[in-house]
Amino acid sequence: MDFSFSGIKTAVLNLNHNRKDIKKEDLCASFEYTVTDMLIQNTKKALQETRIKKIALARTEYQQIHT
């Protein structure tokens, strides 16, 4: 199952450059929410199509860089 985030990434970049009235924090939060929802929906669809019963999720630690 293939899916891409290129469309939403482009939309966010365009909003960031063209709409100075939108706070970056709000834009980032909306992007995070939307991408998470897309991942959940695509995962559910993949589980239904493949009849897999369980999935495992992993998280890696990262260091946040402040500029």
C-alpha positions in Angstrom: 0.0 0.0 0.0 1.6 3.3 -1.1 0.8 6.8 0.0 2.6 10.1 -0.1 2.9 13.2 2.0 4.2 15.4 -0.8 0.8 17.2 -1.4 0.4 18.1 2.3 4.0 19.1 2.7 3.7 21.4 -0.3 0.5 22.9 1.0 2.1 23.6 4.4 5.1 25.2 2.8 2.9 27.4 0.6 0.8 28.5 3.6 3.9 29.3 5.6 5.3 31.5 2.9 2.1 33.1 1.7 0.0 33.5 4.8 1.8 35.5 7.4 -1.3 35.7 9.6 -1.1 32.0 10.4 1.1 31.2 13.4 3.8 28.6 12.7 2.9 26.8 15.9 -0.7 26.4 14.7 0.4 25.3 11.3 2.8 22.7 12.7 0.1 21.4 15.1 -2.4 21.1 12.2 0.2 19.3 10.0 1.0 16.9 12.8 -2.6 16.2 13.5 -3.4 15.6 9.8 -0.4 13.4 9.1 -1.2 11.3 12.2 -4.7 10.9 11.0 -3.5 9.9 7.6 -1.2 7.3 9.1 -4.0 5.9 11.3 -6.5 5.6 8.4 -4.0 4.0 6.1 -2.9 1.6 8.7 -6.5 0.6 9.4 -7.1 0.1 5.7 -3.9 -2.0 5.3 -4.9 -4.2 8.3 -8.3 -4.8 6.7 -6.8 -5.6 3.3 -4.1 -7.9 4.6 -6.2 -9.4 7.5 -3.2 -8.9 9.8 -4.4 -9.0 13.4 -1.6 -7.1 15.2 0.9 -4.3 14.5 3.9 -3.1 16.4 4.8 0.6 16.7 8.3 1.8 17.7 9.6 5.2 18.6 13.1 6.4 18.4 14.5 9.1 20.7 15.8 12.2 19.0 17.6 15.3 20.2 15.6 18.5 19.6 17.8 21.3 18.1 17.0 24.8 19.2 18.1 27.7 17.0 
